[in-house]
Amino acid sequence: MSVKNSRKNLFCCWYSVLGNAEEAAVKAGFEKQNALSDGISCLKSAECQKTIAEIRSALADKECITSGLKRLAFGSSSDAVYLAFSEEMPSPEILRGLDLFNVSEIKRVKGGGVEIKLFDRIKALEKLYELENAFNSDDKAESLINALISSASGGDYSES
């Protein structure tokens, strides 16, 4: 696989998650000054359109949503704490390696400090609970429908 194709595939992955052509192109390794036009070129490609559709289909399942909520509810915030207490801004290489999934906002405050807000773990747990109940209800409804269908097909009457 050529470097160009691997960047295109990486672009497709990032675009599927971010939905922003320029940002996805930068994260995929395209030059920043040409990122928007390169991203749009990728989006025009039938190959990229197919890959993006496949990735989005794979990510649309309930397991992906559940795992994201679990990550918010139970994930580590140690990298955010490291960032907040750093004397100087870490290098771009270090920043890229930090897990800031739980961070909802970062801003500089007057006086030179940094304020980092994390997603609410309790809300993530509540949403996880709601989703689990909804999924279980769907499974129960499906089981009921299957039971009704099997009893109807095994009973005294059948579909004509």
Buried (B, 14 or more C-beta within 10 A) or exposed (E): EEEEEEBBBBBBBBBBBEEBBBBBBBBBBBEEEEBBEBBEBBBEBEEBEEBBEEBBEEBEEEEEBBEBBEBBBEBEBEBBEEBBEEEEEBEEEEEEEBEBBBBEEEEEEEEEEEEBEBBBBEEBBEBBEEBEEEBEEEEEEEEEEEEEEEEEEEEEEEEE
